[in-house]
């Protein structure tokens, strides 16, 4: 004979189990899927698949070295509209060169901290063009000009490398510093998507500190690193990053294409040594006079493609439409800005044609122009 109390208890347990299962199913059905790695544009995160052809080292709209010489930067407001309108035209021309499966296009804006990097200006620019804009953190330092005094001040501290790394990490996780006040007084919520490092022909002590800080920031956040080199220095950068634990695939050694090993105009063996370490090489001065002509760059790329390293090659121009080279601080009217002969279409037109002439096929070109940036910029 069945005990009615037992039956009641079982029914209650069955009811509760069914209710819990139903609730769990409903929760699973309504839960949002876990978000994967994203590319951090100045307008917010986007799926890497949405980038298209990506120019990995550009400057837009402005570069200003004034603070490197400890004087006030050139004023932006008198030329703000002109800057934006002109830069938008240049970026839109790049967009118009893109074929099926290559749009809308993106640029990695590599102007570092306090060298003409205006976060809100970058947001305005990104809103006026279909091109995605990805900003950087990092201090620029190279023999051509002094290192920024903020970087030097931080680096002289006993815990200087840690402090520089903390600044980079803050910008990656929270947003770029606002350059209108004193150093580090205020920050925006505008994100960065890459760390910029720069070196002279040989790594100097102050530069080394910034590189180690970049390594810490990359290791902590997963953010990729891109570099400026000057007729050498790339191998030392790569070795230092790897020594400090950076994932090789997150390292891009830039400005390749001429005297990269300090001696050879086309340093094929040097490039093979770099890619053999698992890192990327970047030909990002395409179109700069004869030293970085299309045919010359194409030959060096062909050597890497033939050795099976197409997945480690990146391109850009390192162009910037507005540049302030008046470091006297005497004017302050906005007339200091010089308009340069910037063109963001040489890679997608002249260089692509030169590569095809050498037998590099469409799939390999798509890998280098589209797929490689998608992979390295997502974190």
Phi, psi and omega in degrees: 000136183280133177283119181299329178293322178295318180299318179296318181296317179297318180298320180295317179296318179298319180297314181295320179296316180295318180297316180296319180296319179297317180295319180295319179297317179296319180297319179295321182292327184265348182293142179284140177296148181297132182285136178269187179301143180233159171268131183269097173271167181292344176263004179120175184290142175226155174295139181303328182295347183269000187283309191079200179301130183237122174273118197271356179204091178230172174229127182199124005262349195221147168233134181217113182271006188306314183294338175296334178258014174061038171233167183292141178293160177294142181293139180272318190306319181298338183237012186303308182296317180298316178302310183294313183299316182293317181293321177300318178300317180295317180290323178295326176296319175301312179304321183289344179276353187276139180266190180299132180078009182244356184260172002281344183103157181207156171233143169265113185273106191261026175282119188281185181303127172062030176232042182095013178271107179246102187305316183289331175293322177294323177295315177302316180298313183297331180283346184258359183219151175289348183288130174288143180240123181244120185266171182234161164249168178123156176259140176270136180208127183192158187297338182296335180208160180295156172287152182299136182299334176294316178297317179296318181296316178295316184295334180284346179289156179301322179256035188300315180300318179298318182293320177295316179300319179297322177296313179300315182296321179298317180293324179291318187270336186237323181144161185289149174296143176273118187278007185276344178250201175288161184306123174073010180289324186216152181228147174270181173251021182273121190282161170245158184233005180198157177254133180254133173233155179215149180220155169284188180301331173231142180297125177264163185304315181292326177292321180301320180298318180294325179290319178295321176299319178297321178298316179298315182295319179293316180297325183284322189251340186088001182291137179287164179239135172238148186232155168257134174232162181227093179050054182119174178102342184294320180296318179296321176301309183300315181297320180293316178299314181295322178301327183260021165086015178286139175298125185307320183291351178263007181252128176235116178269119189261179178059034178279156177134344181202123178054036184294331176260015178079352183230316188269134176297323176233098191267068185300314181296323178298315179297319179296326177294319180295310181293333176296341177275357178091007183258173180262151173242142189234121175262091192240021172239034183301129178091359179280097176050199185285335183294337181230041179291160185302314183294320181295315179295317181301320179299319181290323177293318180303319179298321180287320177297316181295333179269008175085024185243028180301331182284004180237020184244137180227160184225157172184188183242335187059044179258156176209122187291331182236132184219131176260114177241023173259102185259013179278338182071018188275338188261288179070030182249352187097350180282353179293335186291128176255135176271126182263169179273069183275143178212121181260018184248357185295320180299311187280351178245281186298314183291318178301316178299317180295321180293319179296324178300328180273001176097007174285125189270172184300321180296317179294321178294319177298320177302313185285322185275329188244305190288319181298312177299321178304315185289314187283331185275346180274127177203000000 
